Amino acid sequence: MHALWNSLVYLPLYNILIAFIALTPGHSVGLAIIALTIIVKTLLFPITKKAMVAQRQMRVLEPELKAIREKHGKDQQTVAKKTMELYQEKNVSPFSGCLPLLVQIPIIIGLYGLFLRGLNISPDMLYSFVPHPDALDMHFLSINLAGKSVVLAALAGATQYLQTRYMLPKGTNLKNPIMAPDPTRSPSFQEEFARSMNAQMLYVFPILIASVSYSTSAAVALYFVASNIFGIGQEFMIRREFPPSK
């Protein structure tokens, strides 16, 4: 298992990062991480775009989902069955939004492993076509990427919050996203679950990202910051192509 991880994740990531370091001015590890982030986000964009479009399609389906809940009342089994049938009919996957994050997990773990072991240049680990930089600049804006950084960890959490807030539907109650929109009735399970997820994504997930960023290394924190900022840009592009009104 360890050999498989090294072959499929660790060595490719190590070589890509070293290649970027060799190409960046001053052999900057920070600029190389940002370049790696842009490449990863660009390669994942087709999956990310599909997930974002699916989220918008689910919002469009909300009147039909509401009708299913009202028609079948407390029969949760029938509600779940009809809901899944509607998703299949409209070719919408309610879980597609998790895929981009799941794909990035090996990269995040791999980055952590690289800097945990120490990002040293080892010719034995380099592919034959990867250039060999003379030295590594481990500092980015005076921050040592091999150590921990409160500043970058806080930025990772803040940019994650901004990205999540920007992605939430317009009109979402940001002060209390789990509060029922209609005080005259009790929220359904689906509504309560959706609002609970919104609350966790908006408030809990940024804290989790900031904690992981600080407990690992400033390099991982920089990856999160660059990834979140790039993600906000991708969301802006999707909104221009698929306005909320559509």
Backbone as JSON, one array per atom type, in Angstrom:
{
  "sequence": "MHALWNSLVYLPLYNILIAFIALTPGHSVGLAIIALTIIVKTLLFPITKKAMVAQRQMRVLEPELKAIREKHGKDQQTVAKKTMELYQEKNVSPFSGCLPLLVQIPIIIGLYGLFLRGLNISPDMLYSFVPHPDALDMHFLSINLAGKSVVLAALAGATQYLQTRYMLPKGTNLKNPIMAPDPTRSPSFQEEFARSMNAQMLYVFPILIASVSYSTSAAVALYFVASNIFGIGQEFMIRREFPPSK",
  "N": [[0.84, -1.21, 0.0], [1.94, 1.19, 0.81], [3.95, 1.49, -1.11], [2.37, 1.74, -3.37], [1.06, 4.14, -2.85], [3.26, 5.89, -2.87], [4.05, 5.64, -5.57], [1.78, 6.5, -7.04], [0.92, 8.91, -5.94], [2.76, 10.35, -4.12], [5.42, 10.5, -5.38], [4.79, 11.51, -8.06], [3.64, 14.0, -7.27], [5.77, 15.14, -5.89], [7.68, 15.39, -7.96], [6.34, 17.08, -9.78], [6.09, 19.38, -8.22], [8.82, 19.99, -7.73], [9.61, 20.46, -10.36], [8.12, 22.77, -10.96], [9.27, 24.46, -9.07], [11.87, 24.64, -10.08], [11.37, 26.13, -12.32], [10.37, 28.57, -11.46], [11.03, 32.03, -10.6], [13.93, 32.53, -8.66], [13.65, 30.05, -7.56], [11.3, 29.6, -6.01], [9.41, 28.08, -3.54], [6.89, 28.77, -2.65], [5.68, 30.13, -4.86], [5.68, 27.97, -6.57], [3.88, 26.23, -5.33], [1.53, 27.71, -5.62], [1.35, 27.71, -8.41], [1.03, 24.94, -8.8], [-1.42, 24.62, -7.54], [-3.12, 26.09, -9.24], [-2.92, 24.56, -11.57], [-4.04, 22.11, -10.66], [-6.67, 22.95, -9.93], [-7.53, 23.81, -12.43], [-7.46, 21.45, -13.94], [-9.39, 20.04, -12.54], [-11.6, 21.5, -13.1], [-13.68, 20.78, -15.02], [-15.08, 18.79, -13.52], [-15.71, 20.29, -11.25], [-17.27, 22.31, -12.37], [-19.44, 20.83, -13.29], [-20.47, 20.02, -10.82], [-21.19, 22.51, -9.69], [-23.13, 23.38, -11.52], [-25.0, 21.37, -11.13], [-25.81, 21.96, -8.53], [-27.18, 24.35, -8.98], [-29.21, 23.38, -10.61], [-30.57, 21.82, -8.78], [-31.62, 23.78, -7.15], [-33.44, 24.89, -8.91], [-35.17, 22.78, -9.07], [-36.46, 22.86, -6.67], [-39.24, 23.74, -6.25], [-40.63, 21.47, -7.27], [-39.63, 19.49, -5.6], [-40.65, 20.37, -3.2], [-43.35, 20.04, -3.69], [-43.47, 17.25, -3.78], [-42.87, 16.64, -1.11], [-45.05, 17.8, 0.19], [-47.17, 16.36, -0.88], [-46.78, 13.69, -0.12], [-46.4, 13.83, 2.54], [-45.76, 12.61, 5.73], [-44.64, 10.25, 4.99], [-41.73, 9.23, 4.73], [-40.19, 7.37, 3.33], [-41.42, 7.13, 0.83], [-41.17, 9.78, 0.01], [-38.38, 9.99, -0.2], [-37.92, 8.12, -2.23], [-39.38, 9.2, -4.42], [-38.04, 11.58, -4.65], [-35.43, 10.8, -5.43], [-36.11, 9.63, -7.85], [-36.89, 11.89, -9.25], [-34.46, 13.28, -9.35], [-33.03, 11.49, -10.98], [-34.55, 11.6, -13.3], [-34.16, 14.24, -14.12], [-31.5, 14.15, -14.43], [-29.67, 14.86, -12.37], [-27.22, 14.99, -9.86], [-27.23, 14.79, -6.46], [-24.99, 14.56, -4.89], [-22.76, 15.39, -6.2], [-21.31, 17.64, -5.59], [-19.45, 16.97, -3.68], [-17.4, 15.64, -4.92], [-15.16, 17.15, -6.17], [-13.78, 17.99, -3.86], [-13.11, 15.53, -2.68], [-11.34, 14.52, -4.57], [-9.21, 16.21, -4.23], [-8.19, 15.55, -1.76], [-6.1, 13.48, -1.66], [-4.0, 15.04, -2.73], [-3.68, 17.06, -0.83], [-2.93, 15.54, 1.41], [-0.63, 14.43, 0.34], [0.97, 16.76, -0.04], [1.28, 17.5, 2.62], [2.78, 15.3, 3.49], [5.12, 15.68, 1.99], [6.26, 18.02, 3.08], [6.41, 17.31, 5.69], [8.38, 15.35, 5.74], [10.38, 16.9, 4.87], [11.25, 19.01, 2.33], [13.47, 18.17, 0.43], [15.93, 18.16, -2.18], [16.18, 15.33, -3.99], [17.99, 13.47, -6.1], [17.54, 10.78, -6.73], [14.83, 10.48, -6.57], [13.79, 12.0, -8.56], [12.22, 12.28, -11.75], [13.57, 11.51, -14.98], [13.24, 13.59, -16.79], [12.79, 15.85, -15.31], [13.89, 18.99, -14.28], [16.74, 19.91, -12.26], [16.78, 21.87, -9.58], [19.08, 24.24, -8.15], [18.84, 25.16, -5.54], [16.42, 25.66, -2.86], [13.89, 28.0, -2.17], [12.37, 28.44, 0.66], [10.76, 30.36, 1.73], [7.93, 32.5, 1.7], [6.65, 35.56, 1.17], [8.0, 36.35, 3.49], [7.32, 34.27, 5.17], [7.98, 31.16, 6.6], [7.58, 28.33, 4.87], [7.97, 25.74, 5.59], [7.41, 25.57, 8.24], [4.89, 26.4, 10.72], [2.13, 28.64, 10.26], [0.29, 31.17, 11.6], [-0.9, 33.3, 10.32], [-1.27, 32.5, 7.57], [-2.88, 30.27, 8.05], [-5.14, 31.47, 9.19], [-5.92, 33.01, 6.99], [-6.54, 30.96, 5.23], [-8.83, 29.85, 6.45], [-10.49, 32.14, 6.37], [-10.74, 32.72, 3.6], [-11.97, 30.37, 2.83], [-14.43, 30.65, 4.1], [-15.41, 32.92, 2.74], [-15.6, 31.9, 0.15], [-17.52, 29.86, 0.48], [-19.7, 31.37, 1.37], [-20.15, 32.93, -0.89], [-20.99, 31.0, -2.64], [-23.4, 30.12, -1.66], [-27.0, 30.06, -2.08], [-28.69, 33.0, -3.26], [-30.19, 35.09, -0.9], [-30.08, 33.38, 1.22], [-30.28, 32.94, 4.7], [-27.8, 34.26, 6.43], [-27.17, 34.81, 9.03], [-28.56, 32.98, 10.54], [-28.61, 30.18, 9.26], [-29.91, 27.77, 9.69], [-32.45, 28.28, 10.42], [-35.94, 28.0, 10.02], [-37.51, 29.01, 6.95], [-40.15, 29.69, 6.88], [-42.01, 30.69, 9.47], [-44.49, 29.75, 10.26], [-44.8, 27.06, 9.98], [-43.41, 23.81, 10.64], [-40.12, 22.89, 9.67], [-39.35, 20.59, 7.01], [-37.68, 17.36, 6.93], [-35.78, 17.33, 4.85], [-35.45, 20.08, 4.36], [-34.47, 20.93, 6.83], [-32.14, 19.44, 6.94], [-30.74, 20.5, 4.75], [-30.4, 23.18, 5.54], [-28.91, 22.77, 7.84], [-26.59, 21.68, 6.74], [-25.74, 23.89, 5.24], [-25.15, 25.65, 7.32], [-23.03, 24.28, 8.57], [-21.15, 24.16, 6.48], [-20.71, 26.87, 6.13], [-19.83, 27.9, 8.58], [-18.54, 25.92, 10.24], [-16.81, 24.43, 8.56], [-14.83, 26.33, 7.55], [-13.44, 26.82, 9.97], [-12.45, 24.28, 10.46], [-10.76, 23.98, 8.23], [-8.91, 26.03, 8.74], [-7.81, 25.05, 11.13], [-6.66, 22.59, 10.29], [-4.83, 23.64, 8.47], [-3.1, 25.06, 10.13], [-2.14, 23.06, 11.85], [-0.74, 21.37, 10.17], [1.23, 22.49, 7.96], [2.66, 25.61, 6.82], [2.85, 25.51, 4.1], [0.78, 23.81, 3.23], [-1.33, 25.38, 4.11], [-1.0, 27.59, 2.42], [-1.64, 26.37, 0.01], [-4.41, 25.9, 0.42], [-5.33, 28.58, 0.64], [-4.71, 29.65, -1.93], [-6.22, 27.84, -3.46], [-8.85, 28.37, -2.59], [-9.21, 31.07, -3.33], [-8.94, 30.84, -6.1], [-11.12, 29.19, -6.5], [-13.24, 30.92, -5.9], [-13.05, 32.61, -8.09], [-13.72, 30.76, -10.11], [-16.36, 30.21, -9.43], [-17.48, 32.71, -9.95], [-17.21, 32.77, -12.74], [-18.93, 30.66, -13.46], [-21.34, 31.71, -12.58], [-21.7, 33.8, -14.36], [-22.09, 32.38, -16.71], [-24.22, 30.73, -16.07], [-26.65, 32.28, -14.87], [-28.29, 32.98, -11.71], [-30.99, 33.39, -12.11], [-31.76, 31.8, -14.16]],
  "CA": [[0.0, 0.0, 0.0], [2.85, 2.34, 0.89], [4.6, 1.6, -2.42], [1.36, 2.23, -4.32], [0.88, 5.57, -2.54], [4.44, 6.61, -3.38], [4.07, 5.63, -7.04], [0.64, 7.18, -7.64], [0.67, 10.24, -5.37], [3.9, 11.07, -3.55], [6.46, 10.79, -6.37], [4.31, 12.48, -9.06], [3.48, 15.32, -6.66], [7.13, 15.62, -5.61], [8.32, 15.79, -9.22], [5.64, 18.25, -10.32], [6.45, 20.53, -7.4], [10.22, 20.31, -8.0], [9.66, 21.04, -11.71], [7.64, 24.15, -10.85], [10.27, 25.21, -8.32], [12.98, 24.89, -10.99], [10.96, 27.1, -13.34], [9.97, 29.84, -10.87], [12.15, 32.93, -10.26], [14.49, 32.31, -7.33], [13.27, 28.7, -7.09], [10.38, 29.84, -4.9], [8.48, 27.0, -3.23], [5.56, 29.37, -2.55], [5.15, 30.31, -6.21], [5.47, 26.64, -7.14], [2.63, 25.72, -4.76], [0.44, 28.43, -6.27], [1.26, 27.18, -9.78], [0.46, 23.61, -8.68], [-2.83, 24.79, -7.21], [-3.82, 26.52, -10.45], [-2.99, 23.39, -12.46], [-5.0, 21.17, -10.08], [-8.01, 23.51, -10.05], [-7.88, 23.84, -13.85], [-7.76, 20.07, -14.34], [-10.63, 19.63, -11.88], [-12.69, 22.42, -13.42], [-14.85, 20.11, -15.58], [-15.83, 18.17, -12.43], [-16.22, 21.38, -10.42], [-18.35, 22.97, -13.11], [-20.6, 19.93, -13.26], [-21.02, 20.08, -9.47], [-21.82, 23.81, -9.51], [-24.34, 23.39, -12.34], [-25.94, 20.48, -10.45], [-26.36, 22.7, -7.39], [-28.17, 25.28, -9.51], [-30.35, 22.6, -11.07], [-31.32, 21.41, -7.59], [-32.4, 24.93, -6.7], [-34.55, 25.0, -9.85], [-36.1, 21.68, -8.77], [-37.01, 23.01, -5.33], [-40.72, 23.69, -6.24], [-41.08, 20.09, -7.46], [-39.29, 18.76, -4.38], [-41.61, 20.82, -2.19], [-44.63, 19.39, -4.01], [-43.36, 15.85, -3.36], [-42.95, 16.6, 0.35], [-46.42, 18.13, 0.6], [-48.09, 15.32, -1.34], [-46.59, 12.42, 0.59], [-46.42, 14.11, 3.97], [-44.8, 12.0, 6.66], [-44.13, 8.99, 4.42], [-40.37, 9.59, 4.33], [-39.69, 6.41, 2.35], [-41.95, 7.53, -0.48], [-40.56, 11.06, -0.33], [-37.0, 9.71, -0.64], [-38.0, 7.41, -3.52], [-39.81, 10.15, -5.45], [-36.97, 12.58, -4.81], [-34.38, 10.19, -6.23], [-36.65, 9.48, -9.21], [-36.83, 13.21, -9.88], [-33.05, 13.54, -9.66], [-32.66, 10.66, -12.13], [-35.26, 12.12, -14.48], [-33.54, 15.5, -14.51], [-30.06, 13.9, -14.55], [-29.02, 15.69, -11.35], [-26.63, 14.22, -8.77], [-27.15, 15.64, -5.26], [-23.71, 14.37, -4.19], [-21.65, 15.74, -7.09], [-20.52, 18.72, -5.01], [-18.38, 16.43, -2.83], [-16.35, 15.0, -5.71], [-13.93, 17.94, -6.29], [-13.06, 17.97, -2.58], [-12.56, 14.19, -2.48], [-10.2, 14.36, -5.46], [-8.09, 17.01, -3.72], [-7.68, 15.02, -0.49], [-4.75, 12.9, -1.81], [-3.03, 16.1, -2.97], [-3.45, 17.72, 0.46], [-2.15, 14.6, 2.23], [0.7, 14.34, -0.28], [1.71, 17.97, 0.3], [1.65, 17.39, 4.04], [3.88, 14.34, 3.58], [6.33, 16.28, 1.42], [6.87, 18.99, 3.99], [6.68, 16.62, 6.95], [9.68, 14.71, 5.57], [11.36, 17.9, 4.48], [11.29, 19.07, 0.87], [14.86, 18.21, -0.02], [16.11, 17.71, -3.56], [16.78, 14.0, -4.02], [18.08, 13.04, -7.5], [17.01, 9.43, -6.9], [13.37, 10.55, -6.63], [13.39, 12.82, -9.7], [12.11, 11.68, -13.07], [14.7, 11.89, -15.84], [12.96, 14.82, -17.54], [12.54, 16.95, -14.37], [15.13, 19.76, -14.02], [17.27, 19.84, -10.9], [17.11, 23.22, -9.09], [20.28, 24.29, -7.3], [18.46, 25.4, -4.15], [15.0, 25.9, -2.65], [13.54, 29.15, -1.34], [11.23, 27.98, 1.46], [10.04, 31.5, 2.29], [6.95, 33.18, 0.86], [6.25, 36.78, 1.89], [8.69, 36.27, 4.79], [6.78, 33.16, 5.96], [8.66, 29.89, 6.37], [6.57, 27.36, 4.48], [8.23, 24.45, 6.23], [6.87, 25.62, 9.6], [3.47, 26.72, 10.86], [1.86, 30.07, 10.12], [-1.04, 31.59, 12.04], [-1.44, 34.22, 9.3], [-1.77, 31.73, 6.43], [-3.98, 29.43, 8.53], [-6.31, 32.35, 9.3], [-6.33, 33.35, 5.62], [-7.16, 29.76, 4.67], [-10.18, 29.8, 6.98], [-11.27, 33.29, 5.91], [-11.06, 32.56, 2.18], [-12.95, 29.28, 2.73], [-15.71, 31.26, 4.48], [-15.85, 33.79, 1.65], [-15.98, 31.06, -0.98], [-18.79, 29.2, 0.82], [-20.75, 32.39, 1.4], [-20.42, 33.34, -2.27], [-21.63, 29.89, -3.34], [-24.74, 29.88, -1.14], [-28.06, 30.72, -2.87], [-29.04, 34.37, -2.89], [-31.32, 35.13, 0.03], [-29.84, 32.5, 2.36], [-30.13, 33.64, 5.97], [-26.43, 33.99, 6.86], [-27.06, 34.89, 10.49], [-29.09, 31.74, 11.1], [-28.97, 29.4, 8.09], [-30.71, 26.6, 9.99], [-33.78, 28.71, 10.83], [-36.95, 27.73, 9.0], [-37.88, 30.21, 6.23], [-41.55, 30.0, 7.15], [-42.21, 30.43, 10.9], [-45.83, 29.22, 10.51], [-44.79, 25.6, 9.88], [-42.15, 23.15, 10.99], [-39.39, 22.52, 8.46], [-39.26, 19.17, 6.69], [-36.35, 16.79, 7.17], [-34.89, 17.78, 3.78], [-35.14, 21.49, 4.58], [-33.63, 21.03, 8.02], [-30.84, 18.89, 6.59], [-30.07, 21.46, 3.86], [-29.99, 24.34, 6.33], [-27.84, 22.32, 8.73], [-25.38, 21.57, 5.92], [-25.31, 25.25, 4.94], [-24.53, 26.21, 8.52], [-21.73, 23.64, 8.79], [-20.23, 24.58, 5.42], [-20.42, 28.29, 6.26], [-19.16, 28.26, 9.84], [-17.69, 24.87, 10.8], [-15.77, 24.02, 7.61], [-13.68, 27.25, 7.58], [-12.67, 26.59, 11.2], [-11.74, 23.02, 10.24], [-9.68, 24.25, 7.27], [-7.9, 26.82, 9.45], [-7.15, 24.16, 12.09], [-5.8, 21.67, 9.53], [-3.75, 24.44, 7.89], [-2.11, 25.4, 11.16], [-1.56, 21.86, 12.44], [0.13, 20.7, 9.2], [2.36, 23.38, 7.65], [2.29, 26.83, 6.08], [2.74, 25.14, 2.68], [-0.59, 23.32, 3.04], [-2.19, 26.56, 4.28], [-0.91, 28.37, 1.18], [-2.43, 25.64, -0.99], [-5.83, 26.19, 0.69], [-5.61, 29.98, 0.31], [-4.72, 29.77, -3.39], [-7.34, 27.06, -3.98], [-10.11, 29.07, -2.29], [-9.3, 32.27, -4.17], [-9.2, 30.37, -7.46], [-12.49, 28.68, -6.5], [-14.15, 32.07, -5.99], [-13.02, 33.02, -9.49], [-14.48, 29.79, -10.89], [-17.78, 30.44, -9.13], [-17.86, 33.92, -10.68], [-17.35, 32.38, -14.14], [-20.14, 29.84, -13.59], [-22.5, 32.59, -12.42], [-21.87, 34.54, -15.61], [-22.6, 31.46, -17.72], [-25.52, 30.22, -15.61], [-27.15, 33.22, -13.87], [-29.25, 32.37, -10.79], [-32.36, 33.54, -12.58], [-32.06, 30.79, -15.16]],
  "C": [[0.87, 1.26, 0.0], [3.54, 2.57, -0.46], [3.64, 2.15, -3.46], [1.12, 3.71, -4.12], [2.04, 6.4, -3.08], [4.43, 6.72, -4.9], [2.98, 6.5, -7.65], [0.46, 8.62, -7.15], [1.96, 10.96, -5.0], [4.94, 11.46, -4.6], [5.98, 11.73, -7.48], [4.18, 13.89, -8.5], [4.85, 15.94, -6.38], [7.79, 16.15, -6.89], [7.65, 17.01, -9.85], [6.05, 19.5, -9.55], [7.91, 20.95, -7.65], [10.37, 20.95, -9.38], [9.2, 22.49, -11.69], [8.66, 25.02, -10.11], [11.44, 25.59, -9.23], [12.65, 25.99, -12.0], [10.61, 28.48, -12.77], [11.19, 30.71, -10.56], [12.62, 32.69, -8.83], [14.18, 30.96, -6.75], [12.35, 28.78, -5.88], [9.41, 28.68, -4.73], [7.04, 27.55, -3.17], [4.92, 29.56, -3.91], [4.87, 28.97, -6.88], [4.17, 26.02, -6.62], [1.43, 26.4, -5.4], [0.24, 27.93, -7.69], [0.63, 25.79, -9.77], [-1.03, 23.69, -8.4], [-3.64, 25.17, -8.45], [-3.99, 25.36, -11.43], [-4.05, 22.41, -11.96], [-6.43, 21.67, -10.27], [-8.47, 23.56, -11.51], [-8.25, 22.45, -14.34], [-9.08, 19.57, -13.75], [-11.83, 20.46, -12.29], [-13.88, 21.73, -14.09], [-15.72, 19.44, -14.52], [-16.48, 19.24, -11.55], [-17.39, 22.08, -11.08], [-19.61, 22.13, -13.09], [-21.28, 19.98, -11.9], [-21.77, 21.39, -9.24], [-23.13, 23.9, -10.29], [-25.41, 22.51, -11.69], [-26.59, 21.17, -9.26], [-27.42, 23.69, -7.85], [-29.41, 24.56, -10.01], [-31.21, 22.14, -9.89], [-32.15, 22.56, -7.05], [-33.61, 25.14, -7.61], [-35.61, 23.95, -9.55], [-36.81, 21.84, -7.44], [-38.54, 23.04, -5.31], [-41.25, 22.27, -6.4], [-40.78, 19.24, -6.23], [-40.27, 19.12, -3.26], [-42.97, 20.16, -2.41], [-44.62, 17.92, -3.59], [-43.52, 15.74, -1.84], [-44.38, 16.86, 0.83], [-47.39, 17.02, 0.24], [-48.01, 14.05, -0.49], [-46.4, 12.59, 2.09], [-45.36, 13.42, 4.77], [-44.25, 10.66, 6.16], [-42.74, 9.25, 3.85], [-39.8, 8.64, 3.28], [-40.16, 6.76, 0.95], [-41.34, 8.85, -0.93], [-39.15, 10.85, -0.87], [-37.01, 9.06, -2.01], [-38.36, 8.38, -4.64], [-38.74, 11.21, -5.71], [-35.85, 12.03, -5.69], [-34.84, 9.98, -7.67], [-36.6, 10.8, -9.96], [-35.41, 13.57, -10.26], [-32.6, 12.75, -10.89], [-33.31, 11.17, -13.42], [-34.6, 13.39, -15.02], [-32.02, 15.38, -14.67], [-29.24, 14.8, -13.62], [-28.48, 14.78, -10.25], [-26.51, 15.11, -7.54], [-25.82, 15.55, -4.53], [-22.51, 14.8, -5.03], [-20.77, 16.84, -6.51], [-19.37, 18.23, -4.15], [-17.19, 15.93, -3.64], [-15.08, 15.84, -5.85], [-13.1, 17.93, -5.01], [-12.4, 16.62, -2.36], [-11.32, 13.97, -3.35], [-8.98, 15.09, -4.92], [-7.47, 16.44, -2.45], [-6.32, 14.35, -0.64], [-3.67, 13.95, -2.03], [-2.67, 16.79, -1.65], [-2.6, 16.83, 1.36], [-0.73, 14.47, 1.68], [1.55, 15.56, 0.03], [2.18, 17.93, 1.75], [2.83, 16.44, 4.21], [5.19, 14.9, 3.06], [7.03, 17.17, 2.43], [7.11, 18.4, 5.37], [8.05, 15.95, 6.89], [10.78, 15.72, 5.3], [11.53, 17.88, 2.97], [12.73, 19.26, 0.42], [14.95, 17.66, -1.44], [16.85, 16.37, -3.54], [16.82, 13.51, -5.47], [17.49, 11.65, -7.75], [15.49, 9.43, -7.06], [12.87, 11.33, -7.85], [13.27, 11.98, -10.97], [13.22, 12.24, -13.96], [14.49, 13.23, -16.53], [12.73, 16.03, -16.63], [13.85, 17.67, -14.09], [15.48, 19.74, -12.53], [17.63, 21.24, -10.43], [18.3, 23.17, -8.14], [19.93, 24.44, -5.82], [16.95, 25.64, -4.08], [14.81, 27.13, -1.77], [12.25, 28.8, -0.6], [10.41, 29.13, 2.05], [9.11, 32.12, 1.25], [6.39, 34.35, 1.65], [6.76, 36.73, 3.34], [8.15, 35.16, 5.7], [7.52, 31.88, 5.6], [7.61, 28.81, 6.1], [6.78, 25.99, 5.09], [7.68, 24.39, 7.65], [5.39, 25.92, 9.59], [3.29, 28.23, 10.78], [0.43, 30.36, 10.54], [-1.71, 32.45, 10.97], [-2.04, 33.44, 8.13], [-2.93, 30.82, 6.83], [-5.26, 30.25, 8.64], [-6.83, 32.74, 7.91], [-7.01, 32.16, 4.94], [-8.61, 29.64, 5.15], [-11.06, 30.92, 6.46], [-11.67, 33.15, 4.45], [-12.04, 31.41, 1.96], [-14.34, 29.79, 3.08], [-16.26, 32.1, 3.34], [-16.32, 32.97, 0.45], [-17.33, 30.39, -0.73], [-19.93, 30.19, 0.81], [-21.14, 32.81, 0.0], [-21.2, 32.26, -3.02], [-23.04, 29.62, -2.85], [-25.79, 30.61, -1.98], [-28.35, 32.12, -2.35], [-30.26, 34.35, -1.98], [-31.17, 34.19, 1.21], [-29.62, 33.33, 3.62], [-28.76, 33.31, 6.55], [-26.29, 34.05, 8.37], [-27.56, 33.61, 11.15], [-29.55, 30.84, 9.97], [-29.77, 28.15, 8.4], [-32.13, 26.98, 10.43], [-34.77, 28.47, 9.71], [-37.37, 29.0, 8.3], [-39.32, 30.63, 6.5], [-41.85, 29.66, 8.61], [-43.55, 29.8, 11.22], [-45.87, 27.7, 10.43], [-43.42, 25.06, 10.29], [-41.43, 22.75, 9.71], [-39.37, 21.01, 8.26], [-37.84, 18.68, 6.97], [-35.36, 17.3, 6.13], [-34.49, 19.24, 3.98], [-34.2, 21.67, 5.76], [-32.22, 20.53, 7.72], [-30.05, 19.87, 5.73], [-29.58, 22.66, 4.64], [-28.87, 23.98, 7.29], [-26.52, 22.21, 7.96], [-24.84, 22.94, 5.57], [-24.58, 25.86, 6.13], [-23.14, 25.61, 8.75], [-20.71, 24.07, 7.74], [-19.8, 26.03, 5.62], [-19.58, 28.6, 7.49], [-18.17, 27.2, 10.34], [-16.52, 24.55, 9.86], [-14.6, 25.0, 7.56], [-12.82, 27.08, 8.82], [-11.84, 25.31, 11.06], [-10.54, 23.22, 9.31], [-8.55, 25.03, 7.95], [-7.12, 25.94, 10.43], [-6.2, 23.2, 11.4], [-4.59, 22.42, 8.97], [-2.67, 24.76, 8.91], [-1.41, 24.16, 11.71], [-0.62, 21.12, 11.49], [1.35, 21.57, 8.92], [1.84, 24.58, 6.88], [2.14, 26.53, 4.59], [1.34, 24.65, 2.36], [-1.58, 24.48, 3.16], [-2.19, 27.41, 3.01], [-1.69, 27.7, 0.06], [-3.92, 25.94, -0.82], [-6.19, 27.62, 0.29], [-5.71, 30.16, -1.21], [-5.91, 29.04, -4.0], [-8.67, 27.77, -3.76], [-10.29, 30.3, -3.16], [-9.6, 31.89, -5.61], [-10.62, 29.84, -7.57], [-13.52, 29.79, -6.57], [-14.21, 32.58, -7.42], [-13.81, 32.07, -10.37], [-15.98, 29.96, -10.67], [-18.3, 31.66, -9.87], [-18.09, 33.6, -12.16], [-18.64, 31.58, -14.37], [-21.38, 30.72, -13.47], [-22.76, 33.41, -13.68], [-22.48, 33.65, -16.7], [-23.99, 30.95, -17.38], [-26.04, 31.15, -14.5], [-28.19, 32.55, -12.98], [-30.68, 32.41, -11.26], [-32.79, 32.47, -13.56], [-32.47, 29.48, -14.5]]
}
